[in-house]
């Protein structure tokens, strides 16, 4: 009857720990590495070929685990005092929904000509010249409508002219923000 290779794992623990200590120079870290090695060996025991050197197989797993953890550590930033963590923040998703609702309400209050111009020039990305041709008006008229529409939207949405526009939707930002096409 062939013995289960799992039974042999325990016999190699002292040697594994000594090897891990020589690699890590830290008893606690070495114990963690030995534990990781045993878990990996246990879950992949079907890959072990009976009759071959179990100790060599375990040492290979431990060594690979050690070097993988070192590579991973190079990509990580130590944050012992939690300074970096404190500065991490993500804007809540609901803010975008609320701002979009405010935008829609304000946009609906604009005169038809201003809404049409902002949709063509801001949201659809047409040039002032293209929008003027589509609306059969002068380019200056389109520029004036876009400028007045943007100013009115900013007023209705209580946006500071010098402050950042904090909208999550790129199309909305394009409609509200002066995209550099205007001479005003």
N, C-alpha and C positions, 0 to 999 in steps of 0.2 A: 504494500500500500504506500502510495506517494504522500509524503507529509505536506501539509499546507505551508507555503512559503511565509505566510503571515506569522506563523509560530516562531520563525527565525529572527524576525525584526527586533524583538526585545533583546536578543543576545548582542546586538550591535549598538545599542544606545550609548554605553559609556565611550566607545570609540568615536561615535558620531558627535557626542558632546565635546570631547577633547578636540576634534577637528574643527568644530564650529567655534570654539573658544580661540583656537589658533588663528582663525580667519577674522573674527569680529573683535577680539580682545575685550569682550564684555560678556560676563556670565549670563545676564538676563537676555541679551540679544541672542546669544548662543542657544539658550534654551528655547527661545521662540523659533529659531531656525531649525533646530532638531525636531520640534513639534511640526513645523511646516513640512519638513522632509518626510516624517513618518506618515502624515496625512496624505501627501502626494503619493508615497510608495503604496500605502494601503489602498487608495482609490485606483491606482494603476497597476495593481499586482498582476493582472493578466498579461502585462507587458514584460514581466520578469520571466526569463527562461530558466526553468528548473535545471539544476546541475551546473549553473554558472555561479560566479562569485557574487553573493548577495551583498557583502560589504562594499565591494567596488561599485555596485549599482547604487547603493544608498549614498555613498560618498559623492558619486556623480550628481545625484539629485540635490544633495546638500550644496555642493559647489555651484551648480547652476542657479539654485535659489539665492545663494549669497550674491553672485554677480548680477542677477536680475534685480535684487533689492538695491544694489549700489547704483545701477543705471537709473533706477526709478528715483533714488534719492538725489541724483544730480539734477533732475527735472523739478524737484520740489523745493519750496522755499520754507525755511524754518520760521515759524511764527510763535516763538515761545511766549511772548508777552501778549499775543493776540492783537497786536497793533494793525497788521494787515487785515485781519478778519473784521475788525471794527469799522474799517473804511470801506468794506465791501457792501454794496447795496444794489438792489434791483427795484426799479420803479414798478409799482403794482400795476397789473394788467388792467384793472378797472379804471385807472386814470385815463387811459387811451379811449375807452368807451365813453366816459363822461365828456372828454374833450371833443370827441366826434359828435356827440349829441349837441353840445354847445355850438360847434361849427355849423351843423345842419340848420339849427334854429337861426343863427345869425345869417347864414347864406340865403335862407328863404326870405329874409327881410330886405334883401338887396333888390333894386329895380331890375327888371328883366334884362335890359341891355348890359348892365354891369355883370350880372350872373353869367350871361351868355359869353361875354368877353373873358371873364376869369376861367370859365370852363375851356374855352378854346386856347387861350394863351397859357394859362397855368396848368390845368389838369391834362389837356390833350397835347400840349407841347408845341402848338403851332406858333410861328413867328408872328409879330405884329402885322407884318405885311400880308401874310397868308390869311390871318383873321380878318383884316380889313377887306380883302378881296371877297372872302366868304360872306361878310355882312354887307358888302357893297357900300362901304363908308371909307373915309380918309384914314390913313395910318394914324394921324394925330388924334382922331376921334377914338380909335381903339386904345391908344396909349392913355388918353384921358380917362376913358371908362375903366380901364384896368387900374389906374392909379387911384381914382375915386373909390372903386369897389374895394380895393385892398385897404385903403384908409378906413372906410366904413366898417369892414369886417373887423379890423383891429379894434375899433371903438366898441363895436357890439360885443366882442369877445374879451374886452378889457385887457388887451395885449399892450405891453409897453413897447414903444417903437425901438428903444435901445436894448431891450431885454431879449433873451433867446426865445424863439418860438418852440415850445415843447409839445409838438403834436407828433403822434406816432405814425400817422399815415402820410406817405411821401406825396401823394397827390394833393392832399389837403395843405401840406407845407408849400407845395408849388403854387397853389392858388393864393394863399395868404402872403407868402414871401415875394418880394420883388426879385425876380430871377435875373436881373441885369439887363433885360431887354428894354426896359423903360428909360426914357430920357428924363423922366421927372424925378 
